[in-house]
Amino acid sequence: MKRVLLIEDRYQRQEKFQEILGIDLENYEDVLDNAIYERYDEVYELLKNQIFDFSSYDVVVVHKSAFSDDNSKVTAYIERKCKEKSIILIYFSGGIDANFYQNEGDFELFEVNSKTLYSTNLTLFLEACRKDIVKPGMILYGEHWNINVLCNILSELNVYIEKILVKESIKEKGFYNRNSHLKDILFEMKDIELYKPKSINDEINKDEMKKLRDSIRCYIEKRLSHE
């Protein structure tokens, strides 16, 4: 069983989420340490003094601006400890417009909108943690998170291919920078084998993009045929 720490300073937001969806996060206390109300104050104090014990957690989920004037100091401490212990870190906030993912070795960082976090996807994620499975993509994209991510990538990839009808290639760096999913999620997905486009003189040509696109299509079709 995996353990999750959720730090929320705006208790009204969480209460509203539970009321609307008819969910009681207390039912998940075997896997979830819900740091809200007095527990939030306790955790905040320990984090501020840099003496919080992270050792029992596999995932830390925290409101990105939960610590008032101490926010920069506390979040830097959280990130440092999560990196040291290879703990998955998920920031959420109403000000985050798009899902973000970053991988640095054994450290994974996600950023999601608070409405994305506080949805039925959260309970799907917690249920998976009970089975000793940690798949943060469930929070971002639901039960079939990898299919949803790949469908988004496929759509964006088709746009790239159409845009280079005249120019037959695009700079590799620009290709990945404009579509971070391809580098930060696509090639980091476990148990998925997809074509990785080869670059020539730091450029990826249209044929290589098509091979990647076709491998994504093939994977999606196979998965859907088995669902």
Phi, psi and omega in degrees: 000134180265150181249139183236133173254123177245120181251116183226119178271337182262082188297331181299324180297314180292321178299317180296317178302313182293322180293314183295317185266357180066039183247140176240107183294344176296338178290349182247020184294347175290333179242346187241123168263099186271096184279087181222161183057231182294328179295324176299313180301318180296312181295318179304313181298318180293320179293317181300323180268006176055045178231017180286140180266109181270356194298337184266003186248144174258334181221137173241123179245123187218139172297128191295338180236045188277355193238029173048230183292342181268009192301311182299316181295315184289317180294325176297320178295316179300313181298319181297315181290324178295322177294316181300322187255008180055045177265134177290131181244128179236117173267142172227151180192150175292343181271359178272118186273331184221149177298141181228143179220137177219137180236126176232093182065242179268003182257129179241132180237130177237151171227131182221158174288148182300328178290332176288318178296307184276077178212180178297343177299328180296317180291325175300317180296316180293324176297320178295322179298326177298332180267014179068030179243130177243108178227086182301336178302337177298323179294320183284318192231006176090191186300317180261052188300319184292325177295317181296318178298314182295325177295320177296316180296319180300318179297315180293325180293321178298325177296316178301313183298319179293327184287340184251039176297322180271304177277121191275004179206168178219147180301133183303314181300315179295323180300314181280324180296323182280344181222078187298335179303323184298321182269319189270338180242308186307308185275356178260351180297129179279149176067020177232122177252117180231158179291132177256115185299135180271143178256147175234121184054043178064023177231147176250124182270172186296324180298322178292321177296321179295323178296319176296313179303314182294325179291326177293314178303315181298316181296315181299315181298319179295317180296314182295328180290341181258355181285000000 
